[in-house]
Amino acid sequence: MNYSEIGRAFGVSDMTVRGYVEILEGTFVVRVLQPFFSNTSKRLVKNPKIYIRDSGLFHTLMSIENEEQMTSHPKLGASWEGFALEETLSVLRKGSEEVFFWSTHSGAEIDLFFQSKGKNFGIEFKFADAPILTKSMKSAQADLKLAGLYVVYPGRDAYPISEGIQALPLAHFEKEFESAL
């Protein structure tokens, strides 16, 4: 999210945009996820990401009226990411100041980064039948020294993608994840 760009589009200052976003965040309409910074030599994205917390509201704003429209909509991935993020955070029981995203200017990213018991963990949200290993996942695993990287997807089965990277169905996330810690 770039407050200045949004402000220019609406003809208001970046501080006005920040104020409105803070109101939306305070009323639980949006979630603002801050970037994680680590001591790496890579250029990191420093602007926060914003999610609409209610997927029904998101679908209404995107004029998605039914399942058929949703599954063919170009924002299907964003819809899944926001929904799965909210569900995952309810399991993790971590405050906004304890969870982040990580992204480099070269395109490597992790949708959710957090620490637990002194270890680093990452979560990717993928709307796919069978998520596979990506260059971005390997980069994040190495750069952030992740104890575990979990790919949350809408499927049924948990399975290893690579060493230290596990696919977890959202429906079983709580049970599978707690056993992984």
OpenMM code with the backbone's topology and positions (N, CA, C; nanometers):
from openmm import Vec3, app, unit

residues = "MET ASN TYR SER GLU ILE GLY ARG ALA PHE GLY VAL SER ASP MET THR VAL ARG GLY TYR VAL GLU ILE LEU GLU GLY THR PHE VAL VAL ARG VAL LEU GLN PRO PHE PHE SER ASN THR SER LYS ARG LEU VAL LYS ASN PRO LYS ILE TYR ILE ARG ASP SER GLY LEU PHE HIS THR LEU MET SER ILE GLU ASN GLU GLU GLN MET THR SER HIS PRO LYS LEU GLY ALA SER TRP GLU GLY PHE ALA LEU GLU GLU THR LEU SER VAL LEU ARG LYS GLY SER GLU GLU VAL PHE PHE TRP SER THR HIS SER GLY ALA GLU ILE ASP LEU PHE PHE GLN SER LYS GLY LYS ASN PHE GLY ILE GLU PHE LYS PHE ALA ASP ALA PRO ILE LEU THR LYS SER MET LYS SER ALA GLN ALA ASP LEU LYS LEU ALA GLY LEU TYR VAL VAL TYR PRO GLY ARG ASP ALA TYR PRO ILE SER GLU GLY ILE GLN ALA LEU PRO LEU ALA HIS PHE GLU LYS GLU PHE GLU SER ALA LEU".split()
positions = [
    Vec3(0.0845, -0.1174, 0.0000),
    Vec3(0.0000, 0.0000, 0.0000),
    Vec3(0.0886, 0.1230, 0.0000),
    Vec3(0.0635, 0.2124, -0.0920),
    Vec3(0.1370, 0.3366, -0.1003),
    Vec3(0.0385, 0.4500, -0.0720),
    Vec3(0.0472, 0.5070, 0.0479),
    Vec3(-0.0465, 0.6104, 0.0901),
    Vec3(-0.0448, 0.7326, -0.0020),
    Vec3(0.0726, 0.7693, -0.0503),
    Vec3(0.0840, 0.8868, -0.1380),
    Vec3(0.0130, 0.8648, -0.2699),
    Vec3(0.0291, 0.7472, -0.3298),
    Vec3(-0.0378, 0.7176, -0.4566),
    Vec3(-0.1886, 0.7208, -0.4412),
    Vec3(-0.2385, 0.6609, -0.3340),
    Vec3(-0.3825, 0.6600, -0.3101),
    Vec3(-0.4327, 0.8023, -0.2863),
    Vec3(-0.3560, 0.8792, -0.2102),
    Vec3(-0.3931, 1.0181, -0.1848),
    Vec3(-0.4011, 1.0991, -0.3132),
    Vec3(-0.3032, 1.0818, -0.4014),
    Vec3(-0.3054, 1.1536, -0.5299),
    Vec3(-0.4277, 1.1138, -0.6120),
    Vec3(-0.4628, 0.9859, -0.6115),
    Vec3(-0.5775, 0.9384, -0.6890),
    Vec3(-0.7077, 1.0011, -0.6407),
    Vec3(-0.7179, 1.0277, -0.5100),
    Vec3(-0.8388, 1.0858, -0.4534),
    Vec3(-0.8285, 1.2363, -0.4296),
    Vec3(-0.7114, 1.2934, -0.4542),
    Vec3(-0.6932, 1.4364, -0.4335),
    Vec3(-0.6851, 1.4763, -0.2875),
    Vec3(-0.6315, 1.3867, -0.2047),
    Vec3(-0.6141, 1.4156, -0.0629),
    Vec3(-0.4696, 1.3851, -0.0242),
    Vec3(-0.4310, 1.4256, 0.0946),
    Vec3(-0.2939, 1.4023, 0.1395),
    Vec3(-0.2751, 1.2575, 0.1839),
    Vec3(-0.1485, 1.2163, 0.1876),
    Vec3(-0.1181, 1.0813, 0.2361),
    Vec3(-0.1578, 1.0669, 0.3827),
    Vec3(-0.1510, 1.1747, 0.4595),
    Vec3(-0.1901, 1.1688, 0.6003),
    Vec3(-0.3412, 1.1461, 0.6144),
    Vec3(-0.4198, 1.2012, 0.5247),
    Vec3(-0.5641, 1.1778, 0.5262),
    Vec3(-0.5924, 1.0309, 0.4972),
    Vec3(-0.5227, 0.9743, 0.3986),
    Vec3(-0.5392, 0.8323, 0.3659),
    Vec3(-0.5011, 0.7475, 0.4866),
    Vec3(-0.3886, 0.7798, 0.5497),
    Vec3(-0.3461, 0.7040, 0.6689),
    Vec3(-0.4528, 0.7094, 0.7772),
    Vec3(-0.5125, 0.8250, 0.7964),
    Vec3(-0.6170, 0.8402, 0.8977),
    Vec3(-0.7373, 0.7520, 0.8688),
    Vec3(-0.7800, 0.7505, 0.7426),
    Vec3(-0.8929, 0.6654, 0.7056),
    Vec3(-0.8590, 0.5175, 0.7206),
    Vec3(-0.7386, 0.4793, 0.6818),
    Vec3(-0.6973, 0.3393, 0.6963),
    Vec3(-0.6936, 0.3014, 0.8443),
    Vec3(-0.6461, 0.3915, 0.9297),
    Vec3(-0.6444, 0.3639, 1.0736),
    Vec3(-0.7857, 0.3457, 1.1277),
    Vec3(-0.8804, 0.4249, 1.0782),
    Vec3(-1.0205, 0.4088, 1.1197),
    Vec3(-1.0728, 0.2725, 1.0747),
    Vec3(-1.0453, 0.2367, 0.9490),
    Vec3(-1.0909, 0.1067, 0.8973),
    Vec3(-1.0252, -0.0091, 0.9722),
    Vec3(-0.9008, 0.0087, 1.0092),
    Vec3(-0.8315, -0.0953, 1.0857),
    Vec3(-0.8903, -0.1051, 1.2272),
    Vec3(-0.9148, 0.0083, 1.2878),
    Vec3(-0.9700, 0.0112, 1.4235),
    Vec3(-1.1109, -0.0446, 1.4329),
    Vec3(-1.1843, -0.0411, 1.3222),
    Vec3(-1.3202, -0.0958, 1.3207),
    Vec3(-1.3230, -0.2363, 1.2588),
    Vec3(-1.2074, -0.2961, 1.2449),
    Vec3(-1.1915, -0.4340, 1.1976),
    Vec3(-1.2425, -0.4577, 1.0552),
    Vec3(-1.2437, -0.3534, 0.9743),
    Vec3(-1.2827, -0.3679, 0.8339),
    Vec3(-1.1628, -0.4141, 0.7518),
    Vec3(-1.0461, -0.3598, 0.7835),
    Vec3(-0.9244, -0.3995, 0.7127),
    Vec3(-0.8187, -0.4456, 0.8123),
    Vec3(-0.7257, -0.5237, 0.7609),
    Vec3(-0.6076, -0.5634, 0.8375),
    Vec3(-0.4877, -0.5049, 0.7651),
    Vec3(-0.4025, -0.4361, 0.8384),
    Vec3(-0.2790, -0.3822, 0.7829),
    Vec3(-0.1657, -0.4703, 0.8331),
    Vec3(-0.0959, -0.5310, 0.7391),
    Vec3(0.0152, -0.6195, 0.7721),
    Vec3(0.1447, -0.5455, 0.7399),
    Vec3(0.2289, -0.5303, 0.8399),
    Vec3(0.3545, -0.4585, 0.8232),
    Vec3(0.4625, -0.5508, 0.7667),
    Vec3(0.5607, -0.4937, 0.6971),
    Vec3(0.6698, -0.5758, 0.6432),
    Vec3(0.7683, -0.6149, 0.7523),
    Vec3(0.8320, -0.7298, 0.7344),
    Vec3(0.9370, -0.7739, 0.8244),
    Vec3(1.0700, -0.7343, 0.7637),
    Vec3(1.1550, -0.6748, 0.8462),
    Vec3(1.2884, -0.6356, 0.8012),
    Vec3(1.3909, -0.7214, 0.8721),
    Vec3(1.4818, -0.7741, 0.7966),
    Vec3(1.5919, -0.8486, 0.8556),
    Vec3(1.7213, -0.7954, 0.7965),
    Vec3(1.8307, -0.8308, 0.8562),
    Vec3(1.9600, -0.7842, 0.8071),
    Vec3(2.0042, -0.8695, 0.6882),
    Vec3(1.9487, -0.8383, 0.5720),
    Vec3(1.9907, -0.9063, 0.4505),
    Vec3(2.0436, -0.8025, 0.3531),
    Vec3(2.1104, -0.8512, 0.2516),
    Vec3(2.1644, -0.7598, 0.1509),
    Vec3(2.0607, -0.7315, 0.0423),
    Vec3(1.9427, -0.7887, 0.0522),
    Vec3(1.8392, -0.7701, -0.0491),
    Vec3(1.7596, -0.6438, -0.0210),
    Vec3(1.7070, -0.5839, -0.1291),
    Vec3(1.6180, -0.4700, -0.1148),
    Vec3(1.4801, -0.5231, -0.0772),
    Vec3(1.4281, -0.4766, 0.0349),
    Vec3(1.3006, -0.5263, 0.0859),
    Vec3(1.1890, -0.4254, 0.0633),
    Vec3(1.0689, -0.4762, 0.0422),
    Vec3(0.9505, -0.3924, 0.0317),
    Vec3(0.9206, -0.3383, 0.1711),
    Vec3(0.8952, -0.2077, 0.1799),
    Vec3(0.8755, -0.1458, 0.3109),
    Vec3(0.7358, -0.0899, 0.3316),
    Vec3(0.6507, -0.0956, 0.2291),
    Vec3(0.5135, -0.0487, 0.2444),
    Vec3(0.4269, -0.1611, 0.2992),
    Vec3(0.3302, -0.1290, 0.3854),
    Vec3(0.2436, -0.2336, 0.4417),
    Vec3(0.1484, -0.2901, 0.3360),
    Vec3(0.0924, -0.4070, 0.3646),
    Vec3(-0.0116, -0.4672, 0.2820),
    Vec3(-0.1433, -0.4501, 0.3553),
    Vec3(-0.2492, -0.4326, 0.2798),
    Vec3(-0.3803, -0.4141, 0.3404),
    Vec3(-0.4746, -0.5221, 0.2872),
    Vec3(-0.5540, -0.5789, 0.3781),
    Vec3(-0.6505, -0.6829, 0.3443),
    Vec3(-0.7875, -0.6411, 0.3950),
    Vec3(-0.8900, -0.6688, 0.3162),
    Vec3(-1.0271, -0.6546, 0.3648),
    Vec3(-1.0563, -0.7810, 0.4448),
    Vec3(-1.0906, -0.7648, 0.5708),
    Vec3(-1.1017, -0.8787, 0.6629),
    Vec3(-1.2233, -0.9669, 0.6363),
    Vec3(-1.3295, -0.9122, 0.5832),
    Vec3(-1.4520, -0.9872, 0.5575),
    Vec3(-1.4558, -1.0230, 0.4086),
    Vec3(-1.4425, -1.1518, 0.3769),
    Vec3(-1.4393, -1.1923, 0.2361),
    Vec3(-1.5713, -1.1611, 0.1653),
    Vec3(-1.6824, -1.1618, 0.2384),
    Vec3(-1.8107, -1.1246, 0.1784),
    Vec3(-1.8113, -0.9794, 0.1339),
    Vec3(-1.7550, -0.8918, 0.2146),
    Vec3(-1.7433, -0.7506, 0.1784),
    Vec3(-1.6506, -0.7355, 0.0576),
    Vec3(-1.5390, -0.8076, 0.0595),
    Vec3(-1.4461, -0.8047, -0.0532),
    Vec3(-1.5175, -0.8466, -0.1821),
    Vec3(-1.5949, -0.9550, -0.1763),
    Vec3(-1.6659, -1.0032, -0.2948),
    Vec3(-1.7686, -0.9007, -0.3426),
    Vec3(-1.8359, -0.8360, -0.2502),
    Vec3(-1.9324, -0.7329, -0.2877),
    Vec3(-1.8625, -0.6163, -0.3572),
    Vec3(-1.7511, -0.5721, -0.3036),
    Vec3(-1.6765, -0.4619, -0.3649),
    Vec3(-1.6223, -0.4987, -0.5028),
    Vec3(-1.5974, -0.6280, -0.5252),
    Vec3(-1.5489, -0.6761, -0.6548),
    Vec3(-1.6647, -0.7158, -0.7479),
    Vec3(-1.7885, -0.6946, -0.7038),
    Vec3(-1.9096, -0.7305, -0.7789),
    Vec3(-1.9168, -0.8794, -0.8093),
    Vec3(-1.8733, -0.9607, -0.7141),
    Vec3(-1.8815, -1.1064, -0.7270),
    Vec3(-2.0094, -1.1497, -0.6565),
    Vec3(-2.1015, -1.2075, -0.7324),
    Vec3(-2.2327, -1.2399, -0.6771),
    Vec3(-2.2553, -1.3880, -0.6524),
    Vec3(-2.1725, -1.4757, -0.7097),
    Vec3(-2.1943, -1.6191, -0.6919),
    Vec3(-2.0622, -1.6946, -0.7072),
    Vec3(-2.0676, -1.8243, -0.6806),
    Vec3(-1.9459, -1.9059, -0.6828),
    Vec3(-1.8836, -1.9115, -0.8219),
    Vec3(-1.9651, -1.9187, -0.9235),
    Vec3(-1.9132, -1.9239, -1.0608),
    Vec3(-1.8336, -1.7980, -1.0940),
    Vec3(-1.8864, -1.6825, -1.0568),
    Vec3(-1.8146, -1.5576, -1.0801),
    Vec3(-1.6859, -1.5529, -0.9989),
    Vec3(-1.6913, -1.6045, -0.8775),
    Vec3(-1.5727, -1.6021, -0.7918),
    Vec3(-1.4611, -1.6881, -0.8499),
    Vec3(-1.4945, -1.8104, -0.8937),
    Vec3(-1.3897, -1.9013, -0.9414),
    Vec3(-1.3276, -1.8570, -1.0731),
    Vec3(-1.3926, -1.7673, -1.1449),
    Vec3(-1.3347, -1.7180, -1.2703),
    Vec3(-1.2838, -1.5739, -1.2585),
    Vec3(-1.2936, -1.5155, -1.1401),
    Vec3(-1.2546, -1.3752, -1.1205),
    Vec3(-1.1027, -1.3618, -1.1086),
    Vec3(-1.0446, -1.2570, -1.1671),
    Vec3(-0.8984, -1.2382, -1.1573),
    Vec3(-0.8487, -1.2131, -1.0145),
    Vec3(-0.9362, -1.1785, -0.9219),
    Vec3(-0.8978, -1.1547, -0.7828),
    Vec3(-0.9241, -1.2755, -0.6928),
    Vec3(-0.9449, -1.3933, -0.7521),
    Vec3(-0.9686, -1.5141, -0.6743),
    Vec3(-0.8534, -1.5401, -0.5772),
    Vec3(-0.7298, -1.5261, -0.6236),
    Vec3(-0.6137, -1.5475, -0.5368),
    Vec3(-0.6107, -1.4512, -0.4203),
    Vec3(-0.6419, -1.3251, -0.4465),
    Vec3(-0.6447, -1.2247, -0.3398),
    Vec3(-0.7563, -1.2543, -0.2407),
    Vec3(-0.8701, -1.2997, -0.2919),
    Vec3(-0.9814, -1.3365, -0.2044),
    Vec3(-0.9413, -1.4515, -0.1128),
    Vec3(-0.8807, -1.5550, -0.1697),
    Vec3(-0.8361, -1.6702, -0.0911),
    Vec3(-0.7321, -1.6270, 0.0113),
    Vec3(-0.6365, -1.5456, -0.0314),
    Vec3(-0.5298, -1.5029, 0.0596),
    Vec3(-0.5863, -1.4294, 0.1805),
    Vec3(-0.6783, -1.3367, 0.1573),
    Vec3(-0.7378, -1.2624, 0.2686),
    Vec3(-0.8194, -1.3508, 0.3612),
    Vec3(-0.8996, -1.4399, 0.3039),
    Vec3(-0.9806, -1.5317, 0.3840),
    Vec3(-0.8915, -1.6254, 0.4651),
    Vec3(-0.7952, -1.6887, 0.3988),
    Vec3(-0.7073, -1.7843, 0.4672),
    Vec3(-0.6208, -1.7145, 0.5721),
    Vec3(-0.5804, -1.5910, 0.5449),
    Vec3(-0.5024, -1.5142, 0.6427),
    Vec3(-0.5820, -1.4960, 0.7712),
    Vec3(-0.7060, -1.4545, 0.7601),
    Vec3(-0.7886, -1.4321, 0.8783),
    Vec3(-0.8117, -1.5617, 0.9558),
    Vec3(-0.8391, -1.6700, 0.8842),
    Vec3(-0.8610, -1.7986, 0.9502),
    Vec3(-0.7334, -1.8467, 1.0202),
    Vec3(-0.6216, -1.8304, 0.9548),
    Vec3(-0.4927, -1.8724, 1.0105),
    Vec3(-0.4572, -1.7907, 1.1341),
    Vec3(-0.4782, -1.6606, 1.1276),
    Vec3(-0.4463, -1.5753, 1.2425),
    Vec3(-0.5333, -1.6092, 1.3632),
    Vec3(-0.6549, -1.6548, 1.3404),
    Vec3(-0.7390, -1.6934, 1.4540),
    Vec3(-0.6823, -1.8174, 1.5237),
    Vec3(-0.6140, -1.9034, 1.4498),
    Vec3(-0.5502, -2.0215, 1.5082),
    Vec3(-0.4204, -1.9827, 1.5797),
    Vec3(-0.3414, -1.8954, 1.5174),
    Vec3(-0.2116, -1.8578, 1.5737),
    Vec3(-0.2240, -1.7773, 1.7029),
    Vec3(-0.3337, -1.7041, 1.7175),
    Vec3(-0.3559, -1.6204, 1.8355),
    Vec3(-0.2403, -1.5233, 1.8590),
    Vec3(-0.2016, -1.4555, 1.7532),
    Vec3(-0.0950, -1.3560, 1.7618),
    Vec3(-0.1530, -1.2199, 1.7285),
    Vec3(-0.1038, -1.1185, 1.7959),
    Vec3(-0.1490, -0.9830, 1.7708),
    Vec3(-0.0882, -0.9263, 1.6438),
    Vec3(-0.1450, -0.8169, 1.5973),
    Vec3(-0.0985, -0.7530, 1.4737),
    Vec3(0.0492, -0.7159, 1.4791),
    Vec3(0.0982, -0.6856, 1.5990),
    Vec3(0.2388, -0.6464, 1.6127),
    Vec3(0.3332, -0.7670, 1.6102),
    Vec3(0.2775, -0.8890, 1.6046),
    Vec3(0.3589, -1.0114, 1.6062),
    Vec3(0.3635, -1.0833, 1.4717),
    Vec3(0.2881, -1.0355, 1.3736),
    Vec3(0.2838, -1.0997, 1.2424),
    Vec3(0.3181, -0.9984, 1.1338),
    Vec3(0.3836, -1.0472, 1.0302),
    Vec3(0.4342, -0.9612, 0.9237),
    Vec3(0.4226, -1.0336, 0.7901),
    Vec3(0.4548, -0.9626, 0.6826),
    Vec3(0.4804, -1.0257, 0.5545),
    Vec3(0.6248, -0.9930, 0.5198),
    Vec3(0.6814, -1.0650, 0.4270),
    Vec3(0.8200, -1.0408, 0.3845),
    Vec3(0.8222, -1.0417, 0.2331),
    Vec3(0.8846, -0.9418, 0.1744),
    Vec3(0.8887, -0.9320, 0.0289),
    Vec3(1.0128, -0.8553, -0.0145),
    Vec3(1.0754, -0.9045, -0.1210),
    Vec3(1.1904, -0.8346, -0.1783),
    Vec3(1.1467, -0.7667, -0.3078),
    Vec3(1.2227, -0.6692, -0.3506),
    Vec3(1.1926, -0.6010, -0.4760),
    Vec3(1.2142, -0.6929, -0.5954),
    Vec3(1.2874, -0.8022, -0.5777),
    Vec3(1.3092, -0.8968, -0.6877),
    Vec3(1.1944, -0.9971, -0.6996),
    Vec3(1.0978, -0.9928, -0.6082),
    Vec3(0.9784, -1.0751, -0.6213),
    Vec3(0.9627, -1.1884, -0.5216),
    Vec3(1.0633, -1.2190, -0.4427),
    Vec3(1.0491, -1.3238, -0.3405),
    Vec3(0.9611, -1.2698, -0.2288),
    Vec3(0.8708, -1.3547, -0.1791),
    Vec3(0.7828, -1.3085, -0.0719),
    Vec3(0.7249, -1.4241, 0.0079),
    Vec3(0.6834, -1.3907, 0.1273),
    Vec3(0.6099, -1.4802, 0.2165),
    Vec3(0.4890, -1.4002, 0.2652),
    Vec3(0.3706, -1.4607, 0.2549),
    Vec3(0.2480, -1.3895, 0.2909),
    Vec3(0.2378, -1.3605, 0.4396),
    Vec3(0.2914, -1.4497, 0.5232),
    Vec3(0.2827, -1.4307, 0.6675),
    Vec3(0.4109, -1.4809, 0.7323),
    Vec3(0.4727, -1.3976, 0.8129),
    Vec3(0.5951, -1.4326, 0.8847),
    Vec3(0.5705, -1.4060, 1.0321),
    Vec3(0.6135, -1.4994, 1.1172),
    Vec3(0.6011, -1.4800, 1.2616),
    Vec3(0.7076, -1.5633, 1.3322),
    Vec3(0.7242, -1.5349, 1.4594),
    Vec3(0.8192, -1.6092, 1.5413),
    Vec3(0.7428, -1.6792, 1.6536),
    Vec3(0.7889, -1.7998, 1.6864),
    Vec3(0.7291, -1.8762, 1.7951),
    Vec3(0.8385, -1.9580, 1.8615),
    Vec3(0.8466, -1.9470, 1.9924),
    Vec3(0.9466, -2.0207, 2.0701),
    Vec3(1.0876, -1.9987, 2.0163),
    Vec3(1.1163, -1.8747, 1.9785),
    Vec3(1.2501, -1.8382, 1.9318),
    Vec3(1.2826, -1.8825, 1.7906),
    Vec3(1.1847, -1.9312, 1.7163),
    Vec3(1.2078, -1.9777, 1.5798),
    Vec3(1.1250, -1.8969, 1.4812),
    Vec3(1.1738, -1.8888, 1.3574),
    Vec3(1.1042, -1.8173, 1.2505),
    Vec3(1.0176, -1.9135, 1.1699),
    Vec3(0.8964, -1.8686, 1.1366),
    Vec3(0.8038, -1.9481, 1.0568),
    Vec3(0.7433, -1.8614, 0.9476),
    Vec3(0.7105, -1.9243, 0.8373),
    Vec3(0.6460, -1.8552, 0.7272),
    Vec3(0.5244, -1.9326, 0.6793),
    Vec3(0.4283, -1.8580, 0.6279),
    Vec3(0.3086, -1.9194, 0.5701),
    Vec3(0.2811, -1.8521, 0.4362),
    Vec3(0.2561, -1.9344, 0.3368),
    Vec3(0.2130, -1.8904, 0.2045),
    Vec3(0.0694, -1.9363, 0.1867),
    Vec3(-0.0120, -1.8552, 0.1217),
    Vec3(-0.1501, -1.8918, 0.0930),
    Vec3(-0.1626, -1.9099, -0.0576),
    Vec3(-0.1992, -2.0300, -0.1006),
    Vec3(-0.2087, -2.0609, -0.2433),
    Vec3(-0.3444, -2.1222, -0.2739),
    Vec3(-0.4146, -2.0622, -0.3684),
    Vec3(-0.5379, -2.1230, -0.4166),
    Vec3(-0.4979, -2.2144, -0.5315),
    Vec3(-0.4681, -2.3393, -0.4973),
    Vec3(-0.4223, -2.4376, -0.5945),
    Vec3(-0.4653, -2.5754, -0.5478),
    Vec3(-0.4794, -2.6671, -0.6428),
    Vec3(-0.5153, -2.8044, -0.6076),
    Vec3(-0.4009, -2.8757, -0.5379),
    Vec3(-0.2787, -2.8498, -0.5823),
    Vec3(-0.1603, -2.9155, -0.5260),
    Vec3(-0.0423, -2.8188, -0.5355),
    Vec3(-0.0207, -2.7366, -0.4323),
    Vec3(0.0888, -2.6397, -0.4370),
    Vec3(0.2241, -2.7085, -0.4582),
    Vec3(0.3110, -2.6402, -0.5307),
    Vec3(0.4446, -2.6925, -0.5580),
    Vec3(0.5492, -2.5930, -0.5098),
    Vec3(0.6719, -2.6386, -0.5031),
    Vec3(0.7840, -2.5570, -0.4594),
    Vec3(0.8100, -2.4448, -0.5595),
    Vec3(0.8321, -2.3239, -0.5070),
    Vec3(0.8668, -2.2105, -0.5935),
    Vec3(1.0028, -2.1545, -0.5526),
    Vec3(1.0620, -2.0802, -0.6434),
    Vec3(1.1893, -2.0144, -0.6159),
    Vec3(1.1749, -1.9177, -0.4981),
    Vec3(1.0606, -1.8516, -0.4904),
    Vec3(1.0320, -1.7577, -0.3823),
    Vec3(1.0343, -1.8270, -0.2461),
    Vec3(0.9770, -1.9472, -0.2393),
    Vec3(0.9752, -2.0224, -0.1132),
    Vec3(1.1165, -2.0583, -0.0692),
    Vec3(1.1974, -2.1037, -0.1622),
    Vec3(1.3359, -2.1405, -0.1291),
    Vec3(1.4152, -2.0174, -0.0839),
    Vec3(1.3935, -1.9064, -0.1499),
    Vec3(1.4619, -1.7823, -0.1141),
    Vec3(1.4241, -1.7387, 0.0272),
    Vec3(1.2949, -1.7408, 0.0583),
    Vec3(1.2487, -1.7010, 0.1917),
    Vec3(1.3007, -1.7976, 0.2968),
    Vec3(1.2994, -1.9255, 0.2659),
    Vec3(1.3466, -2.0272, 0.3601),
    Vec3(1.4927, -2.0019, 0.3966),
    Vec3(1.5734, -1.9694, 0.2988),
    Vec3(1.7151, -1.9455, 0.3236),
    Vec3(1.7395, -1.8098, 0.3899),
    Vec3(1.6788, -1.7043, 0.3368),
    Vec3(1.7043, -1.5687, 0.3868),
    Vec3(1.6536, -1.5478, 0.5293),
    Vec3(1.5385, -1.6062, 0.5605),
    Vec3(1.4774, -1.5855, 0.6919),
    Vec3(1.5103, -1.6961, 0.7919),
    Vec3(1.5854, -1.7974, 0.7458),
    Vec3(1.6226, -1.9101, 0.8314),
    Vec3(1.4981, -1.9686, 0.8991),
    Vec3(1.4018, -2.0064, 0.8155),
    Vec3(1.2738, -2.0545, 0.8648),
    Vec3(1.2849, -2.1947, 0.9233),
    Vec3(1.2282, -2.2129, 1.0412),
    Vec3(1.2187, -2.3460, 1.1017),
    Vec3(1.1107, -2.4265, 1.0313),
    Vec3(1.0160, -2.3580, 0.9704),
    Vec3(0.9096, -2.4227, 0.8951),
    Vec3(0.8419, -2.3234, 0.8036),
    Vec3(0.8066, -2.3715, 0.6860),
    Vec3(0.7305, -2.2921, 0.5902),
    Vec3(0.6083, -2.3751, 0.5534),
    Vec3(0.4911, -2.3169, 0.5698),
    Vec3(0.3656, -2.3876, 0.5476),
    Vec3(0.2904, -2.3211, 0.4336),
    Vec3(0.2425, -2.4029, 0.3409),
    Vec3(0.1633, -2.3540, 0.2289),
    Vec3(0.0190, -2.3955, 0.2556),
    Vec3(-0.0624, -2.2981, 0.2901),
    Vec3(-0.2026, -2.3238, 0.3225),
    Vec3(-0.2825, -2.3164, 0.1926),
    Vec3(-0.3576, -2.4239, 0.1665),
    Vec3(-0.4323, -2.4318, 0.0416),
    Vec3(-0.5691, -2.4953, 0.0676),
    Vec3(-0.6618, -2.4882, -0.0298),
    Vec3(-0.7973, -2.5372, -0.0043),
    Vec3(-0.8163, -2.6874, -0.0238),
    Vec3(-0.7097, -2.7626, -0.0323),
    Vec3(-0.7191, -2.9068, -0.0565),
    Vec3(-0.7524, -2.9865, 0.0680),
    Vec3(-0.7299, -3.1188, 0.0577),
    Vec3(-0.7680, -3.2096, 0.1654),
    Vec3(-0.6511, -3.2720, 0.2397),
    Vec3(-0.5358, -3.2831, 0.1752),
    Vec3(-0.4261, -3.3604, 0.2314),
    Vec3(-0.3055, -3.2742, 0.2668),
    Vec3(-0.2460, -3.3047, 0.3811),
    Vec3(-0.1176, -3.2440, 0.4182),
    Vec3(-0.0089, -3.3301, 0.3562),
    Vec3(0.0928, -3.2653, 0.3010),
    Vec3(0.2027, -3.3406, 0.2415),
    Vec3(0.3276, -3.2525, 0.2361),
    Vec3(0.4452, -3.3157, 0.2356),
    Vec3(0.5685, -3.2372, 0.2245),
    Vec3(0.5890, -3.1901, 0.0807),
    Vec3(0.6293, -3.0653, 0.0668),
    Vec3(0.6620, -3.0111, -0.0654),
    Vec3(0.8123, -3.0236, -0.0884),
    Vec3(0.8875, -2.9955, 0.0163),
    Vec3(1.0331, -3.0020, 0.0133),
    Vec3(1.0780, -3.0083, 0.1592),
    Vec3(1.2058, -3.0250, 0.1821),
    Vec3(1.2531, -3.0285, 0.3200),
    Vec3(1.2223, -2.8963, 0.3889),
    Vec3(1.1467, -2.9038, 0.4986),
    Vec3(1.1104, -2.7847, 0.5752),
    Vec3(0.9917, -2.7085, 0.5203),
    Vec3(0.9298, -2.7592, 0.4129),
    Vec3(0.8137, -2.6926, 0.3519),
    Vec3(0.7003, -2.7935, 0.3433),
    Vec3(0.5871, -2.7580, 0.4025),
    Vec3(0.4739, -2.8488, 0.4152),
    Vec3(0.3478, -2.7842, 0.3587),
    Vec3(0.2712, -2.8574, 0.2783),
    Vec3(0.1390, -2.8127, 0.2339),
    Vec3(0.0385, -2.8532, 0.3408),
    Vec3(-0.0450, -2.7583, 0.3813),
    Vec3(-0.1473, -2.7855, 0.4830),
    Vec3(-0.2828, -2.7371, 0.4326),
    Vec3(-0.3835, -2.8229, 0.4364),
    Vec3(-0.5178, -2.7761, 0.4002),
    Vec3(-0.5707, -2.6814, 0.5072),
    Vec3(-0.6364, -2.5758, 0.4643),
    Vec3(-0.6901, -2.4789, 0.5595),
    Vec3(-0.7864, -2.5463, 0.6575),
    Vec3(-0.8666, -2.6406, 0.6089),
    Vec3(-0.9649, -2.7068, 0.6950),
    Vec3(-0.9007, -2.7819, 0.8113),
    Vec3(-0.7752, -2.8224, 0.7963),
    Vec3(-0.7060, -2.8969, 0.9019),
    Vec3(-0.5875, -2.8204, 0.9577),
    Vec3(-0.5817, -2.6920, 0.9309),
    Vec3(-0.4646, -2.6129, 0.9683),
    Vec3(-0.4364, -2.6192, 1.1177),
    Vec3(-0.5391, -2.5997, 1.1993),
    Vec3(-0.5172, -2.5945, 1.3444),
    Vec3(-0.4551, -2.7239, 1.3957),
    Vec3(-0.5117, -2.8367, 1.3601),
    Vec3(-0.4607, -2.9659, 1.4069),
    Vec3(-0.3198, -2.9919, 1.3529),
    Vec3(-0.2995, -2.9730, 1.2257),
    Vec3(-0.1698, -3.0024, 1.1619),
    Vec3(-0.0617, -2.9060, 1.2103),
    Vec3(-0.0965, -2.7789, 1.2228),
    Vec3(0.0040, -2.6802, 1.2591),
    Vec3(0.0502, -2.6967, 1.4044),
    Vec3(-0.0445, -2.7176, 1.4932),
    Vec3(-0.0078, -2.7322, 1.6341),
    Vec3(0.0839, -2.8516, 1.6556),
    Vec3(0.0655, -2.9577, 1.5779),
    Vec3(0.1550, -3.0725, 1.5905),
    Vec3(0.2927, -3.0419, 1.5299),
    Vec3(0.2975, -2.9445, 1.4381),
    Vec3(0.4255, -2.9092, 1.3749),
    Vec3(0.5126, -2.8247, 1.4662),
    Vec3(0.4508, -2.7522, 1.5591),
    Vec3(0.5297, -2.6681, 1.6497),
    Vec3(0.5839, -2.7533, 1.7576),
] * unit.nanometer
topology = app.Topology()
chain = topology.addChain("A")
for resn in residues:
    res = topology.addResidue(resn, chain)
    for name in ("N", "CA", "C"):
        topology.addAtom(name, app.Element.getBySymbol(name[0]), res)
